[in-house]
Amino acid sequence: MSDRAGLSRFIVLSTLLALATPAFAGPEEDREAFQNYYQSRFPDVALEEYINGIYAFNEDARKQWLEIEEFPPYEFAVEDGESLFATPFSNGQGYADCFENGGLGIRQNYPQFDPEPGEVITLELAINRCRERNAEAPYPYDSEEILSLSAYMAFTSRGNLFNIVVPDDPRAVAAYERGKQFYYSKRGQLNMACSDCHVTSVGAYVRADHLGPSLGQPTHFPVYRSKLGRLISLHSRFFGCVRDVRARPFEQQSAEFRNLEYFLTVMSNGLKANGPGARK
Amino acid sequence: MKSRCMHITIVLLLAVALTACSGNEPPGQTTADTAPAPETDSESFAALLAAAQSAQKAAAEAGAEWLETGKLIDQAKRNAEQERWDTAIKLAMKAKQQGELAVAQADRESDAWQRRVVQ
């Protein structure tokens, strides 16, 4: 009797411990759980549609968006980006010399962990590092030039599937985990986490708009914002969100935002690149 | 007679003892003369500003600084420059509170975030 009681106690305690201890899943397990969550919650929305954000959920908004896409407002930026991309640096080299495949059709490979500096590199950071390696001044991260270049390179990558790998390097895993922690951590005077809006409250009407899911968010950046009349980067959107919950935002291309982009893009693995996008 | 003398002696000794216990100041000085001088507004503000800046720094180091804290500190300093002490002190106090709340938030979130991870 005492053996059975002891065994029962052990089973109960083990179960309680398992429930209380957070599961430290890897990136692939996280991605699967993340995508399954949205698919279970919104069974009528096809997985591949998540790259269109809230336009996959709201029929009226989708109709307006499709009309805008007939003459997309980012078209001029893509043309400018193509021109900039083709212009050689003072030393005769060009962007094509810095990237695999000549820099075309590679958007889906970013962000990536670079073992040499031991950090996450985004496409925009890679563009500027290319410039610096060729003795050109880096562009500010909210400049028309870098956004146009990013838009052009994204445009050439449309339809390619994201498959960001977190290599078996403790620094890469740490960067991924820091991005994950950032995403789920409450911050600011409003005490809100990214997940509060983009997981828990997807579809809710907040600040005169419907909240979109995080799944598929990185795939369509940079984005032309109609309300601003220009392109913005994903990190500019991060900056705005952190400011909106009344926390002091980090700078674009800070380690915090690069790690956050890393986490979010892994969560969108398997989805197609479809940048640049157009949004309200 | 002997007992009356003893009573008077005891009363006198008690009187002396009570007088001795009434104050620590040397003869010629009162309690008011030895109490610390009240802080001036400027001193109060300086102490509060230092505390606010320390709290802001702690919040920033935790990656958790709130949006307004720096602005509150700047506003506090501007009011102090114009000797608007009440306002300066209130603003510095608010900045200090924000810094402390941000640090508490970061401490809480260092674990709490894991409970929100989609499983």
Interface residues (C-beta under 8 A of the other chain):
Chain A: P22 A23 A25 D30 A33 F34 Y37 K180 Q181 Y184 S185 K186 R187 G188 Q189 N191 A193 S195 V199 R243 R246 A247 R248 P249 F250 E256
Chain B: A60 G63 A64 E65 W66 L67 E68 T69 G70 Q98 Q105 E109 A112 W113 Q114 R115 R116 V117 V118 Q119
